[in-house]
Every structure is written in C-alpha cells, then in structure tokens.
Amino acid sequence: IASVEPRVANAIRLMERAIDRPLSTAVIARRSGVSVRTLETLFRKTIGESPAAYFSKLRLQTARRLVVDSDLPMREIAIRTGFASLSAFSRAFASHSGASAMEIRRLARLAN
C-alpha cells in the first residue's frame, strides 16, 4: 500500500498507533495532510472501504488477538481497543466475529 498510496499508508500507521484512542476521520485526514473527502476517496480506491470502517476492523482484529492470546479481562480489552464501554465492545465484537468474546476465548482454549 505504501508504494501505491503513501497518504493511505500514513493514515494506517496513525490508526495503528491510536488503537486505544480512536481518532476521527477528520483528525486522521488532517495529520495525513489531506481533506476528509480525499482520504475517504483514497481509502475506497486503495483498500475498498472507508477509513472509519478500516479503523473499526483494525481495532476489532486487535481485540480478537487480545481475547485469544491473553488472559486480560474483557473490560481491559475494551479499554485497550478504544471502546467507551464494555457493552459497546461486546456488541461490536460479536457483530464482527459472529460470537461473543468469551465464546471465542473458550473455543481458543479448547483448541490449544
């Protein structure tokens, strides 16, 4: 991606460094030196989704790794991935993963 569109790569690096404190698309665009509209257009052309959708997916992928690979309480995982509440995290996680975080953790433990 970086060789194709450095502004998108920069935006993704910003997102990766801010997993625990989600940045708005406007902030990401400003820090990437482009307008919101330009950033959204670049993301759609390069990645096929909006910056907000990409950032949400990135946060939930990080959460899934923490659910599977750690013994952190779900509340701590929610905080570390920038969710305002445990219930917001639980809803987003289940919607993204198709199962609750506790169920994913239980299944991961059974597999090991």
ABEGO torsion letter per residue (X at the ends): XAAABAAAAAAAAAAAAAAABBBBAAAAAAAAGBBAAAAAAAAAAAAGBBAAAAAAAAAAAAAAAAAAABABBAAAAAAAAGBABAAAAAAAAAAAAGBBAAAAAAAAAAAX
